[in-house]
């Protein structure tokens, strides 16, 4: 099952709020330092968002703090995130692909050729793409506890973030899409990016306004797919 994550910018913002709960700054240098020391681990999802790769601390030691830019600029909506190419971690990606191939072969013995080709294609695609670096929420909370850092929760302050009004309507479209997909095809064959595009198009055609960002929808689809493939929703008929 996929774990809850936060962006590097959010991690840096939470580090700053520990010192100043009412502030709205980020401490990117401090975040980089704890990742360089190995006290806090970050990583990214590959294989259609279903597999996690942890970034070794020696990677961060080669990153100059002046180039570690996770602040958001008003003139660039893509700023504030930190992305890396999957190919930069080819050894870790190879281990992931090998593990997925073994799992696919074990669960689809009667269709081994088809089961083993798809992870290879997905793995190559993951190597070519850029992936946003994230921190697992549990990892951040564990770091905070180890350091004895108290994080004050400011009521009503989500640092400008507003829950999109379209989320409620979009949930219906996501549920309908998954039900239709499960009815017609195996959920294992679902492609996250394709599903995101189809769900967004259907919601827009249905007149749903104030929709969340595509990346946010993609993350939720990945989590939903993981839940469907887990034992939680294996009902007894």
C-alpha positions in Angstrom: 0.0 0.0 0.0 1.3 3.5 -0.8 2.3 5.6 2.1 1.4 9.2 2.7 4.1 11.7 1.6 4.9 15.4 1.6 7.0 17.4 -0.8 10.4 18.7 0.0 9.0 22.2 0.1 6.4 21.1 2.7 9.1 19.4 4.7 11.2 22.5 4.7 8.1 24.6 5.7 7.3 22.3 8.6 10.9 22.5 9.8 10.6 26.3 9.8 7.2 26.2 11.6 8.9 24.2 14.4 11.0 27.3 15.2 8.3 29.8 14.3 4.7 28.4 14.3 3.3 31.6 12.9 5.9 32.0 10.2 5.5 31.2 6.5 9.1 30.7 5.5 10.9 27.5 4.5 14.2 26.2 5.7 15.6 24.6 2.6 19.3 24.6 3.8 18.3 22.9 7.1 16.4 20.3 5.1 19.3 19.6 2.8 21.6 19.3 5.8 19.5 16.6 7.5 19.2 14.7 4.2 23.0 14.9 3.7 23.6 13.5 7.2 21.1 10.7 6.6 18.9 11.8 9.5 16.0 12.2 7.1 15.4 10.0 4.1 13.7 11.1 0.9 12.8 9.2 -2.3 10.4 9.0 -5.2 7.8 6.7 -6.7 8.4 4.8 -10.0 6.6 2.1 -12.0 3.4 4.1 -12.4 3.7 5.4 -8.9 3.5 2.0 -7.3 7.2 1.4 -6.2 9.3 3.5 -3.9 13.0 4.3 -4.4 15.0 5.7 -1.4 17.6 8.3 -2.3 21.0 7.6 -0.6 22.4 10.4 1.6 25.6 10.6 -0.6 23.5 11.9 -3.4 22.6 15.0 -1.3 26.2 15.5 -0.2 27.0 16.4 -3.8 24.2 19.0 -4.0 25.2 22.6 -3.5 22.8 24.4 -1.2 22.7 27.3 -3.7 21.3 24.9 -6.3 18.8 23.3 -3.9 15.9 25.6 -4.9 12.5 24.6 -3.5 11.1 28.0 -3.0 8.0 29.0 -5.0 8.1 31.9 -7.3 5.0 33.8 -8.4 6.1 33.9 -12.0 6.7 30.1 -12.2 3.9 27.7 -11.2 6.3 24.7 -11.6 8.7 26.1 -9.0 8.8 24.8 -5.5 9.3 21.1 -6.4 12.5 19.1 -6.7 12.5 16.5 -9.5 15.2 14.0 -10.6 15.5 11.6 -13.5 14.9 7.9 -12.7 18.0 7.0 -14.7 20.1 8.7 -12.0 19.4 5.8 -9.8 19.7 3.0 -12.3 20.9 0.4 -9.7 18.0 1.0 -7.4 15.6 1.0 -10.3 17.0 -2.3 -11.6 16.4 -3.9 -8.2 12.8 -2.6 -8.3 12.2 -4.0 -11.8 13.6 -7.4 -10.8 11.3 -7.5 -7.8 8.3 -6.6 -9.8 9.1 -9.2 -12.5 9.3 -11.9 -9.8 6.0 -10.8 -8.3 4.4 -10.7 -11.7 5.7 -14.2 -12.6 4.5 -15.6 -9.3 1.0 -14.2 -9.6 0.5 -14.8 -13.3 2.3 -18.1 -14.0 -0.1 -19.0 -16.8 0.6 -15.7 -18.6 4.3 -15.2 -17.9 5.2 -13.6 -21.2 2.6 -10.9 -20.8 3.2 -10.5 -17.1 7.0 -9.9 -17.6 7.0 -7.6 -20.6 4.9 -4.8 -19.0 7.2 -4.2 -15.9 10.2 -3.9 -18.2 8.4 -1.3 -20.4 7.2 0.5 -17.3 10.7 0.4 -15.8 12.3 1.9 -18.9 9.6 4.6 -18.9 10.4 5.3 -15.2 14.1 5.7 -16.1 13.4 8.2 -18.8 10.9 10.3 -16.7 11.5 13.0 -14.1 10.0 12.2 -10.7 9.3 14.6 -7.8 11.3 13.9 -4.7 9.1 13.3 -1.6 9.4 12.5 2.1 7.3 9.9 3.7 5.1 11.5 6.3 5.9 8.8 8.8 9.7 9.3 8.1 9.4 13.0 8.8 7.4 12.5 12.0 9.9 9.9 13.2 12.8 12.3 12.5 11.0 15.0 14.5 10.5 12.7 17.4 14.1 11.5 17.4 15.3 15.1 17.5 12.8 16.1 20.2 11.2 18.7 17.9 7.6 19.8 18.7 5.5 20.8 15.8 2.7 23.2 16.8 -0.5 22.8 14.7 -1.9 26.2 13.8 -5.7 26.0 13.7 -7.2 27.2 10.4 -3.8 27.8 8.9 -3.0 25.5 6.0 -0.5 28.0 4.6 -2.8 29.3 1.9 -3.8 25.9 0.8 -7.5 25.6 0.0 -9.4 22.4 -0.5 -10.7 22.5 -4.1 -14.5 22.6 -4.3 -14.4 20.1 -7.2 -13.0 17.3 -5.0 -16.5 16.1 -3.9 -17.8 15.8 -7.4 -14.5 14.3 -8.7 -14.7 11.5 -6.2 -17.9 10.2 -7.9 -16.1 10.2 -11.3 -13.1 8.4 -9.8 -15.4 5.8 -8.2 -17.3 5.3 -11.5 -14.2 5.0 -13.5 -12.7 2.3 -11.3 -15.9 0.4 -11.2 -16.2 0.5 -15.0 -12.5 -0.5 -15.4 -12.8 -3.4 -13.0 -15.9 -4.6 -14.8 -14.2 -4.6 -18.2 -10.5 -5.2 -17.5 -8.1 -6.4 -14.8 -7.2 -3.6 -12.4 -3.5 -4.5 -12.7 -3.5 -3.2 -16.3 -4.7 0.3 -15.3 -2.3 3.0 -16.4 -2.2 5.9 -13.9 -1.5 8.7 -16.4 -4.2 7.4 -18.8 -6.7 7.1 -16.0 -5.9 10.6 -14.8 -6.5 12.1 -18.2 -9.8 10.2 -18.7 -11.2 11.1 -15.3 -10.3 14.7 -15.7 -11.8 14.8 -19.2 -15.0 13.2 -17.9 -15.3 15.6 -15.0 -14.7 18.6 -17.2 -17.3 17.4 -19.7 -19.7 16.9 -16.7 -19.3 20.6 -15.8 -17.3 20.0 -12.6 -15.5 23.3 -11.7 -12.5 24.1 -9.4 -10.8 20.8 -10.0 -7.5 19.9 -8.2 -4.2 19.8 -10.0 -3.5 16.8 -12.3 -0.6 15.6 -10.2 -2.8 15.6 -7.1 -5.4 13.5 -8.9 -2.6 11.2 -10.2 -1.4 10.6 -6.7 -4.9 9.7 -5.4 -5.4 7.3 -8.4 -2.2 5.6 -7.5 -3.3 5.2 -3.9 -6.7 3.9 -5.0 -5.1 1.4 -7.3 -2.9 0.2 -4.4 -5.9 -0.2 -2.2 -7.8 -2.2 -4.8 -4.8 -4.6 -5.2 -4.5 -5.1 -1.5 -6.5 -7.5 0.7 -8.6 -4.7 2.1 -11.2 -4.8 -0.7 -11.1 -8.5 -1.4 -14.7 -9.2 -0.4 -16.2 -12.6 0.2 -19.1 -13.2 -2.1 
